[in-house]
Amino acid sequence: MKRRKLAIATLTAAVLAGGGTAAAFAVQNGDGDGDRDDAAQARAAKVTISQAIDTALGAAPGTVTGAGLDDAEWEVDIHGRDGDRHDVTLDASTGKVTSAERSEGDGRAPSAQAAPVTAARAAEAAESAVPGTVTSVELDHVDGQGNALVWEAEVQGLDGREHELTVDAKSAKVSAEARKASGAESDKDGGDGSDHGDAEDHDGDDD
């Protein structure tokens, strides 16, 4: 995939009570020129990541394993129903597909098929945790947790900062630490934020 990969220095994961993984969260201050460029791209994009994913799947049916905004384009990775990998690029202003490349085989196929939470749903969960514009989601494994799957997401927040989250690929849950750090929820208990067991599902499902 051509787009810039997620620059997450440390991925922290914890096992939820009863199984699953909690999400890890980090914040990057938007001080550098690169961060300002990313924020400008996010503001200029008229097509959301969910819209880009829907359009890309129309061009290449399958399972999305990653999507990101780069140089005013959405680039979407798809494990196709035909078993091949498809890289679909769309104009971030018009939503028009500008290119679609196909390559034989896809080593990520088992991961894509094993993730109950789709890329679009992961993006919705990330945006619920940190209001702003989701600029990237990518499926990955968590080291040391039995190869548990998570979605790594980037959000250009309304606070002007770039936020990096992970979303559980089985439950779409985001950690309490993420909500507190983003200002979406105050720490009423005055605790140290070490309790991972109260992670909440932000996608609105009741299950």
RATASUL-V974100 format. One record per helix or strand. SS is the DSSP state (helix for helix, strand for strand). FROM is the first residue (numbers start at 1). LEN is the number of residues. If there is no record, write none. Layout:
ss={SS | SS}
from={FROM | FROM}
len={LEN | LEN}
This chain:
ss={strand | strand | strand | helix | helix | strand | strand | strand | strand | helix | helix | strand | strand | strand | strand | helix | strand}
from={15 | 21 | 25 | 33 | 49 | 62 | 73 | 85 | 97 | 109 | 119 | 132 | 148 | 162 | 173 | 176 | 200}
len={1 | 1 | 4 | 12 | 11 | 9 | 8 | 7 | 7 | 6 | 11 | 11 | 10 | 7 | 2 | 7 | 2}
